[in-house]
Amino acid sequence: MRIEQIGDWTLEDRLAISGMAVVVRFMETGEKGGASRRDFLKVATEHPQARFYEVDLVENPGLALRFGITQIPMVIVFINGVEVARQGGNLMATTVDRALGDSSS
């Protein structure tokens, strides 16, 4: 599973595509990969039907305000361009599984 790093305009384009589940990890330059990055990679592998992206808020600061991001990292799940779930911090697998359907079923 490939996780693509995108910016604000590309994110807008991806959210406009009907019928697609999009999972976005908002992070900041210099943030260590750590548990959050490993968890995100694992979840992406378990949900091949969704598209997974990372957005650097240092390069795209307006998105933090637009999406009300108060904690870094933050993962938001969109379906048909509408936010259906969000999780701040390192452990996002349960939130993504609930939004997209548990990958183990």
N, C-alpha and C positions, 0 to 999 in steps of 0.2 A: 504494500500500500504506500502510495506516495502522498506526502503532505506538501502542499504548495504554499509558498509564502507569497501573499498578495497585498495590494494596497487598497485604498478606499474606493477608487473607481471600479476596480476589478471586483471588489466585494459587492458593490451595487449591481453589477452585471450578473454575478452568480445568484444573488438573491431574487433577481427578476425572472429566473428560469422556473417555469411552473413544473410542479411534480417532483422537484429534487430536494432531498434532505441535505442541508449544509451545516457542518459543524465547524465553528471558528474558535480558535484559541487566540485570545488577545494577550500579548506579552510585551515586554520592553527590551530593547537592545541591552545586552550585557546580562540579562537574566540567565542564570545557569540553567542548563537543560534539566538536570535533576529528575525528581520523581514526576513532576508535572509533564515533562516532555516524554518520558518513558511511558507514562500512563496514556498520554494522548496517542502515541504510536501504537500501543497495544489495542486501544479502543478502535482506532482506524482500521487495523487489521481485522477486527471482529465484525466490522460493519461495512463490507465492500459496496453496499448499495448507496451509501452516502458519500459526499465529497467532504474532505477535510482540508482546512486551510489554517494558516497562521498569519496574524496581522501584527506588525510591530507598531505599538502606539507612540513610540518616539518619532517614527517617520510619518505617522498618521494620527496626530494628536486630536483632531476633531472627532474621531470615532469614539473616544472615551466619553465625551460629553453626549454625543448622539445616542449611544447605547447605554448610558448611565453606568459606566464601568467604574467601580469604586475599589476594586481589589484586583491585584495582578498576581498570577495569571487568572484569566476569566475565560470560561468556555461557554459559548452560547450555541444552542441548537435551533436552526430555522427549518421549517417545512413550508414549502410554497412561499418563501419569503417572509413568513411570520415567525416570530420568536415563540418557541414552545417550551424551552427550558434553559436554565443557566446555572452555572456552578463556579464559584470562586475558589481558588486554592488549588491544591495538588491532586485531589482525588475526585476525578470527574466521571469515572466509568459507570457508576450506578445511575447518575443523572442522564448520561447519554443513552444507556441501555433502556431506561424508562421511556425516554422520548422516541427512540427508534425501534424499540422492541428488543427484548433480551436476546442477545446473540446466541445464547446456549439452548434456546428452545427450537 
